[in-house]
């Protein structure tokens, strides 16, 4: 992991702590383009009663809204925990629809369910 990846992963960890403080599973995610954070998210499925309100999904939605496009060209997704089976296809789908320019950095892999 290069220095900029470590810098952004530290921010993702801060977001995970926010999730934990809110009583959620501690996962944080952010999306970066050209060194600038364009979106962030942390787990909120419990508090929002939304099974899709996971950190990376929130960050992906916010990045798409900010970019005014579903194609997140030239972006990097930083997430503290590898997505579970339900959420794993989302970054891959974005990657394939945007010419494989979404890079993904994962802090930890878990064998647990969502």
Secondary structure, 3 states (H helix, E strand, C coil): CCHHHHHHHHHHHHHHHHHHHCCCCCCEEEEEECCEEEEEEECCHHHHCCCCCCHHHHHHHHHHHHHCCCCCCCEEEEECCCCCCCCHHHHHHHHHHCCCCCEEEECCCCCCCC
